[in-house]
Amino acid sequence: MTDVQINYLNGADVARLSLTDHEIMEAVSGALAAQSHGQTVVEPRVHLVPESSDKGHFNVLRGVIQPLGLAGVKIVGDFVDNYKQNLPSEMAVLNLFDPVTGMPKAIIDATRITDMRTGAMTALGARFLAPRNSRILGHIGTRGTAYWNIRLLDHLFDFEEIRVHSRRAESREAFAQRLEQDLGKKVTVTTTWEPVWTGRIFW
């Protein structure tokens, strides 16, 4: 009998892949194209609430992408107070299987991948729905997928100005510094949400 060989990628392994913005966008675009051609199975997500909904919950997502020859089950924990323990608010594990035999293929730390995928979906939506001459980006919130929302939107639009706001000062300042370093451009931090929406902004 054939042994089951399962690949395991932890968070450091995923980071070492150093996926480019273009590669992320192409991967998500390919999955959407497969869905449009009826080559996917996407089950409705379900939730597991371990205590009370205001503390957090788990999302359980299931699907098959036939062109990739993979079925997947991803579990994403979303706990908004995790910053108090210096943890990400969203963490995920992805399990991949052969959709023909059911053989397990991989177990992956999907925290980073989840953030990338969500940011790519935001950017792809903007590619078709946002004004093409959008030059200013305003973003409220800095947790979870916010970084990849902004990074991949800027990949498409190369904004002249980026404005961010979060209720916690330490969160928004550190967030802006990370963006400035990675994008190589100034990021304006606002102490209230109103200035984020002043000007020609689409997000």
QUIRA-V815284 format. One record per backbone hydrogen bond with DSSP energy under -0.5 kcal/mol. NH is the residue of the N-H (numbers start at 1). CO is the residue of the C=O. Records with the same first field share a line. If there is no record, write none. Layout:
NH = CO  CO
This chain:
5 = 3
6 = 4
7 = 5  105
9 = 107
10 = 8
14 = 10
15 = 11
16 = 12
17 = 13  14
18 = 15
24 = 20
25 = 21
26 = 22
27 = 23
28 = 24
29 = 25
30 = 26
31 = 27
32 = 28
33 = 29
34 = 30
35 = 31
36 = 32
37 = 33
38 = 35
39 = 34
41 = 64
43 = 41  62
46 = 60
48 = 58
50 = 48
55 = 52
56 = 52
57 = 78
58 = 48
59 = 76
60 = 46
61 = 59  74
62 = 43
63 = 72
64 = 41
65 = 70
66 = 39  64
68 = 65
69 = 65  66
70 = 65
71 = 97
72 = 63
73 = 95
74 = 61
75 = 93
76 = 59  74
77 = 75  91
78 = 57
79 = 89
82 = 79
83 = 80
84 = 81
85 = 82
86 = 83
87 = 82
91 = 77
93 = 75
94 = 108
95 = 73
96 = 94  106
97 = 71
98 = 103
99 = 97
102 = 98
105 = 96
106 = 96
107 = 7
108 = 94
109 = 9
110 = 92  108
111 = 92
114 = 110
115 = 111
116 = 112
117 = 113
118 = 114
119 = 115
120 = 116
121 = 117
122 = 118
123 = 119
124 = 120
125 = 121
126 = 122
127 = 123
128 = 124  125
129 = 125
130 = 126
134 = 131
136 = 200
137 = 161
139 = 163
141 = 139  165
146 = 143
149 = 145
150 = 146
151 = 147
152 = 148
153 = 149
154 = 150
155 = 151
156 = 152
157 = 153
158 = 154
160 = 135
161 = 135
162 = 186
163 = 137
164 = 188
165 = 139
166 = 190
169 = 167
172 = 168
173 = 169
174 = 170
175 = 171
176 = 172
177 = 173
178 = 174
179 = 175
180 = 176
181 = 177
182 = 178
183 = 179
184 = 180
188 = 162
190 = 164
196 = 193
197 = 193  194
198 = 195
199 = 197
201 = 199
202 = 136
